[in-house]
């Protein structure tokens, strides 16, 4: 569990290719803390972060969890709430998304474990607040932003929501509501008011991937199955291996104790963790007989029919039909390495005709239109399975097999499905493993040398030769560099090796060093990865300008923030402007994203804003967030050079300065508008008082 925000314990940034409208850079993710073996999507550890800007706010969710344990707060699987928001959001201008579909599917999963489930569709803000009282778990599906979702605003949660005797877990399947830097987000409001945990996204989320992540979480979360474990397993098994899946895995975070789980009193048979699922197998085994559950079909008013396999996953490829698949996990202890997986006999073939939806890679606030199916395709997917290896912290591995028993013909409505198969697994037993892999520096300049070291251990009684194969990959798995294969001779016990790669003309990017160990016969015996960033991304915010500079409440303004990309590779991030009153309270937060701004190019955000207070009672604080860090804050209105009363800049306060102020009396000259700090567009007794005090003090 991480306690504190990024100024205490920093978050990571990451880049994912082919997501939505291009590459996406995630500014804040804790996924790498959980992915100890370097896999971008499949975390090995359960992780949670306690967020809050002050120590007392950090204590609140911890105290809520302790209250569950000592019985002063309820969290006992009695009451659940599921809310679906408006398809186009509260403004009516967002991309149309059917949140009803998610509410219905989540209800079926929550209803199995919670005694009473309440559903709301498009509630008012008051109905929303009232319904969240006395609930153990709350699932919210709607358009969102940092400070709210649909008609629900964070200030309303702050001012009016009281959970009662419960300490609920809130899952917000929405964009940005978990984006805690740089100010307070909706997640923090819920935690401040007594929620025990909150699951939300730090970036814009993509459907339908995030919906399947939520379904995977609620299928698992139960007595004996903690929130951290449920989210970890949902990320590993429910979202596939595409860039979209990796991206969504990285942006959804658990804020709270990862060991949180429902408490049932009196004790029941649920206190015993459920047995492993049929598709979760302990190895080593060389063959597996699999029985795939029969698929289920949900029909919608649009005429679409969605097929799902209980306990399964979805294969989601933009422009292709949404088809269900079925994961099988085989756990191998240390000392074994899988070489190949093949589909043996399969049977139980059945056919049907279904109007499957086409996968649309849609942001939950933006969208990319679905592409029509390729008429030359016959069956999708064309392969029967895919497999991958996940390194575990104990040195073992998990073989993840994604079976594709369900296939669809994109040019017709025909589908086919088989429900039994035998899997043949080739593996080797080995006494060699990689104990350690680490890069010397996590970030290097373009053209510099990337260095790393590794430790190889042979625990066997006989010496052996080991081949070391090292390559450099980009985020889309393109190999951009590599080293000649190195042969380590007569390895026994622990051996170490240092390697280096000249980045030369390689373009700045997020790179991965992948090192594989092989036997002399070519069998893979171990593989590890380590990340390195080639080129520094950096930004600076130079100015914040308001037009018109003098305004009253109700006037429309244009706030322009101007900065620069000053690093060695393109910068992506968000320009953030906070609007504060004269008491320091946040009125509103404005933001605008930017992507791939080349070094030396300007970063400009022109944000419209309707003033709620006149100048003199408003302060703007601007910064640029990029790759897990924030620039220095720029404040508007700026404090002028004459705030000490020296209006003419001659180094002293005297009659000449008084003459400048008198000329502008009850009018506006920026030079003489020195009070309050930043000015109020009027030269009056406030400015005279400052000048007089400085004059008399000298």
C-alpha positions in Angstrom: 0.0 0.0 0.0 1.3 3.4 -1.0 0.5 6.2 1.4 0.7 9.8 0.0 0.4 11.5 -3.3 3.1 12.0 -6.0 5.1 14.6 -4.1 5.7 11.9 -1.4 5.8 8.8 -3.6 6.0 9.6 -7.3 3.8 7.9 -9.9 5.1 6.6 -13.3 4.3 7.7 -16.8 3.9 5.4 -19.8 3.2 5.5 -23.5 0.9 3.2 -25.3 0.7 3.0 -29.1 -2.4 2.6 -31.3 -4.9 3.8 -28.7 -7.9 5.7 -30.0 -6.6 8.6 -32.2 -2.9 7.8 -31.8 -0.3 7.2 -29.1 -1.4 8.0 -25.6 0.9 9.1 -22.8 -0.3 8.3 -19.3 0.9 10.9 -16.8 0.1 9.1 -13.6 0.1 5.3 -13.1 1.1 3.0 -10.3 1.0 -0.1 -12.5 4.8 -0.4 -12.6 4.9 -0.7 -8.8 2.8 -3.9 -9.2 4.4 -5.1 -12.4 7.7 -6.3 -10.9 8.6 -8.4 -13.9 8.2 -5.6 -16.4 4.9 -6.7 -18.0 2.9 -3.6 -19.0 -0.6 -5.1 -18.4 -0.4 -8.0 -16.0 0.5 -7.0 -12.4 1.9 -9.6 -10.1 1.2 -7.6 -6.9 -2.0 -6.2 -5.3 -1.6 -2.5 -4.9 -3.5 0.5 -3.5 -2.7 4.2 -2.8 -4.0 6.4 -0.1 -4.5 9.9 -1.5 -5.0 13.2 0.1 -3.4 16.6 0.2 -3.1 16.9 4.0 -2.2 14.3 6.7 -5.7 14.3 8.1 -7.1 13.4 4.7 -4.7 10.5 4.4 -5.9 9.2 7.8 -9.6 9.2 6.9 -9.8 6.2 4.5 -7.4 4.3 6.8 -9.7 4.9 9.7 -12.7 3.8 7.7 -11.1 0.5 7.0 -10.1 0.1 10.6 -13.7 0.8 11.5 -14.8 -2.1 9.3 -12.4 -4.4 11.2 -13.5 -3.3 14.7 -17.2 -3.3 13.8 -17.9 0.4 14.1 -18.5 0.7 10.3 -20.6 -1.7 8.2 -19.3 -3.5 5.1 -21.3 -6.7 5.1 -22.6 -7.4 1.7 -26.1 -6.2 2.5 -26.7 -3.2 0.2 -25.4 -2.3 -3.2 -26.1 0.6 -5.6 -25.6 0.7 -9.3 -26.1 4.0 -11.2 -26.1 4.7 -14.9 -25.7 8.2 -16.2 -27.1 10.1 -19.2 -25.9 8.8 -22.6 -24.6 12.3 -23.6 -23.7 13.5 -20.1 -25.2 16.3 -18.2 -24.4 18.8 -20.9 -26.0 16.8 -23.6 -22.9 17.2 -25.8 -20.7 14.2 -25.0 -20.4 11.1 -27.2 -23.5 8.9 -26.9 -22.8 5.9 -24.7 -25.4 3.4 -23.5 -24.6 3.2 -19.8 -27.8 1.2 -19.2 -26.0 -1.8 -20.8 -23.2 -1.6 -18.2 -25.7 -1.1 -15.3 -27.6 -4.2 -16.3 -24.5 -6.4 -16.7 -22.9 -5.2 -13.5 -26.2 -5.8 -11.6 -26.1 -9.5 -12.6 -22.6 -9.8 -11.1 -23.2 -7.8 -7.9 -26.6 -9.4 -7.2 -24.9 -12.8 -6.7 -23.1 -11.5 -3.5 -25.2 -8.6 -2.1 -28.5 -9.1 -0.5 -30.2 -5.9 -1.7 -29.3 -4.1 -5.0 -30.7 -0.7 -5.9 -30.5 0.5 -9.5 -30.8 4.1 -10.7 -30.9 5.4 -14.3 -30.2 9.1 -15.0 -31.0 10.3 -11.5 -30.9 13.9 -10.4 -28.1 15.0 -8.2 -30.3 14.9 -5.1 -31.5 11.4 -5.9 -27.9 10.4 -6.5 -26.8 11.7 -3.1 -29.8 10.2 -1.3 -29.3 6.7 -2.9 -25.7 6.5 -1.8 -26.6 6.5 2.0 -26.2 3.2 3.7 -24.6 1.3 0.8 -21.7 -1.2 1.1 -20.7 -0.9 -2.6 -21.5 1.7 -5.2 -20.9 1.3 -8.9 -21.2 4.5 -11.1 -21.1 4.4 -14.9 -21.3 7.8 -16.6 -19.4 10.5 -18.4 -17.0 12.2 -16.0 -14.2 14.6 -15.4 -11.8 15.3 -12.5 -14.4 17.0 -10.3 -17.6 15.1 -11.1 -19.6 12.8 -13.3 -22.9 13.4 -15.0 -24.9 15.7 -12.7 -22.9 14.8 -9.6 -20.3 17.4 -8.5 -17.5 16.9 -6.1 -18.6 19.9 -4.0 -22.0 18.3 -3.6 -20.4 15.2 -2.3 -18.3 17.3 0.0 -21.2 19.3 1.3 -24.2 16.9 1.5 -23.2 13.2 1.3 -23.0 11.1 4.5 -22.6 7.4 4.0 -24.2 6.6 7.3 -22.9 3.6 9.3 -21.3 2.1 6.2 -17.9 2.6 4.7 -18.6 1.9 1.0 -16.3 0.9 -1.8 -17.0 3.1 -4.8 -16.2 2.0 -8.4 -16.4 4.9 -10.8 -16.3 3.6 -14.4 -15.7 7.0 -16.0 -13.1 9.3 -17.3 -10.7 11.1 -15.0 -12.5 11.0 -11.6 -9.4 9.4 -10.1 -7.0 12.0 -11.3 -5.8 13.3 -8.0 -2.9 15.5 -9.0 -2.8 18.5 -8.9 -5.9 19.3 -6.9 -8.7 17.4 -5.3 -10.7 15.1 -7.5 -14.0 13.3 -7.1 -12.3 10.3 -5.6 -10.8 12.4 -2.8 -14.3 13.8 -1.9 -15.7 10.4 -1.5 -12.8 9.3 0.6 -12.9 12.4 2.7 -16.5 11.7 3.6 -16.1 8.1 4.7 -15.7 5.8 1.7 -13.3 3.0 2.5 -12.0 2.8 -1.1 -12.4 4.2 -4.5 -11.6 2.7 -7.9 -11.2 5.3 -10.7 -9.3 6.4 -13.8 -6.5 9.0 -13.9 -7.0 9.5 -17.7 -9.8 9.3 -20.3 -11.1 5.7 -20.3 -12.0 3.6 -23.3 -15.1 1.5 -23.7 -15.9 -1.3 -23.9 -12.6 -2.3 -22.3 -13.3 -0.5 -19.0 -16.7 -2.1 -18.8 -15.2 -5.6 -19.0 -12.6 -4.6 -16.4 -15.5 -3.6 -14.0 -17.3 -6.8 -14.7 -14.2 -8.8 -14.0 -13.8 -7.0 -10.7 -17.3 -7.6 -9.5 -17.2 -11.2 -10.5 -14.4 -11.7 -8.0 -14.8 -9.2 -5.1 -16.3 -11.3 -2.3 -15.5 -12.5 1.2 -12.1 -14.1 1.0 -11.3 -12.2 -2.2 -9.9 -8.7 -1.5 -10.4 -5.6 -3.5 -6.7 -5.5 -4.5 -6.7 -9.1 -5.7 -10.0 -8.7 -7.5 -8.7 -5.6 -9.5 -5.4 -7.3 -10.1 -7.0 -10.5 -11.5 -9.5 -8.5 -13.5 -6.6 -6.6 -15.2 -4.8 -9.8 -15.8 -7.6 -11.9 -17.2 -10.5 -9.7 -18.4 -9.1 -7.2 -20.9 -7.1 -9.0 -23.5 -3.6 -8.0 -24.7 -4.2 -5.1 -27.0 -2.9 -1.6 -26.5 -6.4 -0.5 -25.4 -6.3 -3.2 -22.7 -2.9 -2.2 -21.5 -3.8 1.4 -21.4 -7.0 0.8 -19.3 -5.1 -1.5 -17.0 -2.6 1.4 -16.3 -5.2 4.2 -15.7 -7.5 2.4 -13.3 -6.3 2.6 -9.6 -7.5 1.4 -6.3 -7.4 4.2 -3.7 -7.6 2.5 -0.3 -6.4 -0.6 1.4 -5.8 -3.4 -1.1 -6.7 -5.9 1.6 -10.2 -4.6 1.9 -12.9 -7.2 1.7 -16.5 -7.6 2.9 -17.0 -8.7 6.6 -19.9 -11.1 7.3 -21.2 -11.6 10.8 -22.0 -14.1 12.1 -19.3 -16.2 10.3 -20.6 -18.3 7.4 -19.3 -20.8 5.0 -18.2 -17.9 2.8 -15.3 -17.3 5.2 -13.5 -20.1 3.4 -12.0 -18.9 0.1 -13.6 -20.5 -2.9 -11.8 -23.4 -4.6 -9.8 -22.6 -7.7 -11.8 -22.2 -10.9 -11.7 -25.0 -13.5 -9.6 -22.8 -15.7 -7.0 -22.1 -13.0 -4.6 -25.0 -12.9 -1.5 -25.9 -10.9 1.3 -27.2 -13.0 3.6 -28.5 -14.2 1.3 -30.4 -16.7 1.9 -31.4 -20.3 -1.8 -31.5 -21.2 -5.0 -29.9 -20.0 -8.6 -31.0 -20.8 -10.8 -27.9 -20.9 -14.6 -27.6 -20.8 -15.7 -24.2 -22.0 -19.1 -23.0 -20.5 -21.9 -22.4 -23.0 -22.0 -18.8 -24.2 -24.9 -16.5 -23.2 -26.6 -13.9 -25.3 -27.9 -10.4 -24.3 -30.2 -8.8 -26.8 -30.6 -5.0 -27.0 -33.3 -2.7 -28.5 -30.8 -1.7 -31.2 -31.0 -5.2 -32.5 -27.5 -6.1 -31.5 -26.8 -9.3 -29.6 -23.8 -9.6 -27.3 -22.4 -13.0 -26.6 -20.4 -13.7 -23.5 -18.9 -16.8 -21.9 -19.3 -17.1 -18.1 -15.9 -16.6 -16.5 -14.5 -15.7 -19.8 -13.1 -12.6 -21.6 -13.7 -10.7 -24.8 -11.6 -10.3 -27.9 -12.0 -6.7 -28.8 -10.3 -5.5 -32.0 -11.5 -2.2 -33.5 -13.5 -2.8 -36.7 -14.1 -6.5 -35.8 -17.1 -8.3 -34.2 -17.0 -8.5 -30.4 -16.5 -12.1 -29.7 -16.1 -13.9 -26.4 -13.0 -15.9 -25.5 -12.0 -18.1 -22.6 -8.8 -17.8 -20.5 -6.9 -20.7 -19.0 -4.2 -20.2 -16.4 -1.6 -22.8 -15.7 0.9 -22.0 -12.8 4.4 -23.4 -13.1 6.8 -23.3 -10.2 10.3 -22.0 -10.5 12.5 -24.2 -12.6 10.1 -24.8 -15.4 9.7 -22.9 -18.7 7.0 -23.3 -21.3 8.2 -23.6 -24.9 4.9 -24.0 -26.9 1.2 -24.6 -26.5 -0.9 -26.4 -29.1 -4.6 -27.1 -29.5 -5.3 -30.8 -29.7 -8.7 -32.3 -30.2 -11.7 -30.1 -29.8 -15.4 -30.9 -30.1 -18.9 -30.0 -29.3 -19.3 -27.8 -32.3 -22.5 -25.7 -32.6 -23.6 -22.9 -34.9 -25.9 -19.9 -34.6 -26.9 -16.6 -36.2 -26.2 -13.5 -34.2 -26.0 -9.8 -34.9 -22.8 -9.1 -33.0 -21.8 -5.5 -32.3 -18.6 -4.2 -34.0 -15.9 -3.1 -31.6 -15.7 0.6 -31.4 -12.6 2.0 -29.7 -14.5 4.7 -27.9 -13.2 7.1 -25.3 -15.8 7.7 -22.6 -15.8 11.3 -23.7 -14.6 11.1 -27.3 -15.1 8.5 -30.0 -13.5 6.8 -33.0 -16.2 5.6 -35.5 -16.2 1.8 -35.9 -14.8 0.6 -39.2 -17.0 -1.7 -41.4 -16.0 -5.4 -41.4 -13.5 -6.5 -44.1 -15.6 -8.5 -46.6 -12.6 -10.6 -47.5 -12.5 -12.0 -43.9 -14.2 -15.4 -43.5 -14.0 -16.1 -39.7 -12.8 -14.0 -36.9 -10.6 -14.7 -35.1 -8.7 -16.9 -37.5 -6.5 -18.6 -34.8 -7.6 -21.0 -32.1 -5.6 -19.6 -29.2 -2.8 -17.3 -28.1 -0.6 -17.7 -25.1 1.8 -15.7 -23.0 4.0 -16.1 -20.0 3.7 -13.9 -16.8 6.7 -13.9 -14.5 5.7 -14.2 -10.8 7.5 -12.7 -7.8 8.4 -16.1 -6.4 10.4 -17.1 -9.5 7.5 -19.1 -11.0 5.5 -18.3 -14.1 1.9 -18.3 -15.1 1.0 -19.6 -18.5 -2.0 -17.6 -19.8 -3.8 -19.2 -22.6 -6.6 -17.4 -24.4 -8.8 -19.8 -26.2 -11.0 -18.6 -29.1 -13.8 -21.2 -29.2 -16.2 -18.7 -30.6 -15.8 -17.4 -34.1 -17.9 -15.0 -36.2 -18.1 -14.4 -39.9 -17.8 -10.5 -40.3 -19.7 -10.4 -43.6 -22.7 -12.4 -42.3 -24.4 -13.2 -39.0 -23.0 -16.7 -38.8 -21.2 -17.8 -35.6 -19.7 -21.2 -34.5 -18.6 -22.4 -31.1 -16.8 -25.5 -29.7 -17.0 -26.3 -26.0 -14.3 -29.0 -25.3 -10.6 -29.2 -26.1 -7.3 -30.7 -25.1 -4.3 -28.4 -24.8 -0.8 -29.8 -25.3 1.9 -28.0 -23.4 5.7 -28.3 -24.1 7.9 -27.3 -21.3 11.4 -27.9 -20.0 12.8 -28.3 -16.6 15.8 -26.0 -15.9 18.1 -25.2 -13.1 19.0 -21.8 -14.7 17.1 -18.6 -14.1 17.7 -14.9 -14.2 17.8 -13.5 -10.7 18.1 -9.8 -11.6 17.9 -7.4 -14.5 18.2 -3.6 -14.0 19.2 -0.7 -16.2 21.9 1.7 -14.9 19.8 4.8 -15.5 16.1 4.9 -16.2 16.4 7.8 -18.6 19.2 8.7 -21.0 19.8 11.3 -23.7 19.4 10.4 -27.4 22.7 9.1 -28.7 23.9 8.0 -25.2 24.7 4.5 -24.2 22.1 2.4 -22.4 23.7 0.1 -19.8 22.2 -2.8 -17.8 23.4 -5.6 -15.7 21.9 -9.1 -15.1 22.5 -12.0 -12.7 22.2 -15.6 -13.9 21.9 -18.4 -11.4 22.4 -22.1 -12.0 21.2 -24.1 -8.9 22.0 -27.5 -10.4 25.0 -29.6 -9.6 26.4 -29.6 -13.1 28.0 -26.6 -14.9 26.2 -25.4 -18.0 26.5 -22.9 -20.8 23.9 -20.3 -21.2 23.1 -18.1 -24.2 22.1 -14.5 -23.5 19.9 -12.8 -26.2 19.2 -9.0 -25.7 17.0 -6.8 -27.8 15.5 -3.3 -27.5 11.8 -2.8 -28.2 9.5 0.3 -28.6 6.0 0.4 -27.0 4.5 -1.3 -30.1 7.0 -4.2 -29.8 9.1 -3.1 -32.8 12.7 -4.2 -32.3 15.0 -1.1 -32.8 18.2 -2.5 -31.5 20.0 -5.6 -30.2 23.3 -7.2 -29.2 25.1 -10.2 -30.6 24.2 -13.4 -28.7 26.5 -13.8 -25.8 27.5 -17.3 -24.5 28.2 -17.6 -20.8 30.4 -20.7 -20.3 30.4 -23.1 -17.4 27.9 -21.3 -15.3 27.5 -22.7 -11.8 26.0 -20.8 -8.9 25.7 -17.1 -9.6 27.1 -15.3 -12.6 26.8 -11.6 -13.5 27.0 -9.8 -16.9 27.1 -6.1 -17.8 25.8 -5.1 -21.3 25.5 -1.8 -23.1 23.8 -0.6 -26.3 24.6 2.5 -28.3 21.3 4.3 -28.9 22.9 6.1 -31.9 20.2 7.5 -34.2 17.3 5.8 -32.4 14.3 8.2 -32.0 13.5 9.3 -28.5 10.8 7.0 -27.0 9.9 4.8 -24.1 12.0 1.6 -24.7 12.2 -1.8 -23.2 15.3 -3.9 -22.7 14.3 -7.5 -23.2 16.9 -10.2 -22.1 16.3 -13.9 -22.8 18.3 -16.9 -21.5 18.4 -19.9 -23.7 20.0 -23.3 -23.6 22.6 -24.3 -26.3 19.7 -26.1 -28.1 17.7 -22.9 -28.3 15.1 -23.6 -25.6 14.0 -20.5 -23.7 14.8 -20.9 -20.0 14.0 -17.4 -18.7 13.1 -13.9 -19.9 13.0 -10.5 -18.1 12.4 -6.9 -19.2 13.4 -3.5 -17.9 12.2 -0.1 -19.1 14.3 2.9 -20.1 13.3 6.3 -21.5 15.4 7.6 -24.4 15.2 11.3 -24.4 13.8 13.7 -21.8 10.4 15.2 -22.2 10.1 18.6 -20.4 7.7 21.5 -20.5 7.6 25.0 -19.0 4.7 27.3 -18.5 5.6 30.9 -19.3 2.5 33.0 -18.9 -1.2 33.1 -18.1 -3.1 36.0 -19.8 -6.8 36.9 -19.3 -8.7 38.8 -21.9 -10.3 41.2 -21.1 -8.0 41.9 -18.1 -10.7 43.8 -16.2 -14.0 42.1 -15.7 -17.1 41.7 -13.6 -19.0 38.6 -12.4 -20.9 37.1 -15.3 -18.6 38.3 -18.1 -17.1 35.8 -20.6 -13.3 35.5 -20.6 -10.6 33.8 -22.6 -7.8 32.6 -20.5 -4.7 31.8 -22.5 -1.9 29.7 -21.0 1.4 29.7 -23.1 4.3 27.4 -22.5 7.0 25.5 -24.4 8.2 21.9 -25.0 11.9 22.1 -24.0 12.9 18.5 -23.7 14.6 16.1 -26.1 11.5 14.3 -27.3 7.8 15.3 -27.9 5.8 16.2 -24.9 2.2 15.3 -24.1 0.2 16.3 -21.1 -2.4 18.7 -19.8 -2.5 22.4 -19.2 -4.4 22.9 -15.9 -5.8 26.3 -14.6 -7.3 26.6 -11.2 -9.7 29.5 -10.5 -9.6 30.5 -6.8 -11.5 33.1 -4.8 -9.9 35.6 -2.5 -10.0 33.1 0.4 -8.0 30.6 -1.5 -10.9 28.3 -2.2 -11.0 26.5 -5.6 -14.0 27.7 -7.7 -13.4 25.7 -10.8 -10.6 23.8 -12.6 -10.1 24.2 -16.3 -7.9 22.0 -18.4 -6.9 21.2 -22.0 -4.8 18.2 -23.2 -2.0 18.4 -25.7 -0.1 15.6 -27.4 3.3 15.2 -29.1 4.5 18.8 -29.1 7.9 18.7 -30.6 10.9 20.2 -28.7 11.0 24.0 -29.2 7.4 24.2 -30.2 4.8 26.3 -28.2 2.1 24.8 -26.0 -0.9 27.0 -26.1 -4.3 26.5 -24.4 -7.1 29.1 -24.9 -9.8 28.3 -22.4 -13.2 30.0 -22.3 -14.5 30.9 -18.8 -17.5 32.7 -17.5 -16.4 34.8 -14.5 -18.3 34.1 -11.2 -16.4 36.9 -9.3 -14.9 40.2 -10.4 -11.2 40.8 -10.8 -9.7 41.6 -7.5 -11.5 38.6 -5.9 -10.0 36.0 -8.3 -6.6 34.4 -8.7 -5.6 31.9 -11.4 -2.9 29.3 -10.8 -1.7 27.5 -13.9 0.7 24.6 -14.5 1.4 21.9 -17.1 1.2 18.3 -16.1 3.3 15.9 -18.1 4.6 12.4 -17.5 4.0 12.4 -13.7 5.4 15.8 -12.9 4.1 19.4 -12.9 5.8 22.6 -14.0 6.2 25.6 -11.6 2.9 27.4 -11.0 2.3 30.6 -12.8 -0.1 33.0 -11.0 -2.4 35.5 -12.5 -2.7 38.4 -11.9 1.0 38.7 -11.7 2.5 40.7 -8.9 3.9 43.9 -10.5 7.3 45.5 -9.9 5.7 48.5 -8.2 4.0 46.7 -5.3 6.5 48.2 -3.0 5.3 51.7 -4.0 8.2 52.4 -6.4 6.0 53.0 -9.4 8.7 54.7 -11.6 11.4 52.2 -10.8 14.0 54.7 -9.6 14.7 52.8 -6.4 12.9 55.0 -4.0 9.3 55.9 -3.1 8.6 59.6 -3.3 6.6 62.5 -4.9 7.1 61.2 -8.5 5.4 57.9 -7.6 2.6 59.8 -5.9 2.1 61.9 -9.1 1.7 58.7 -11.2 -0.9 57.3 -8.8 -2.7 60.7 -8.7 -2.9 60.8 -12.5 -4.7 57.4 -12.5 -6.9 58.1 -9.5 -10.3 56.3 -9.8 -9.2 55.1 -13.3 -6.9 52.3 -14.4 -3.3 52.3 -15.2 -1.6 48.9 -14.7 1.6 50.6 -13.4 -0.4 52.2 -10.5 -2.8 49.3 -9.8 -0.7 47.8 -7.0 -3.4 46.7 -4.5 -4.7 44.1 -3.8 -1.8 42.0 -4.9 -2.2 41.6 -8.7 -4.5 44.6 -8.9 -8.3 45.1 -9.2 -8.5 47.3 -12.3 -9.0 50.4 -10.2 -6.7 52.9 -8.7 -8.1 54.0 -5.3 -7.5 54.2 -1.6 -6.1 50.6 -1.5 -3.3 51.5 -3.8 -2.7 54.9 -2.1 -2.5 53.1 1.3 0.3 50.8 0.0 2.2 53.7 -1.5 1.8 55.8 1.6 3.0 53.1 4.0 6.1 52.4 1.9 6.8 56.2 1.6 6.5 56.7 5.4 8.6 53.6 6.2 11.5 55.1 4.1 
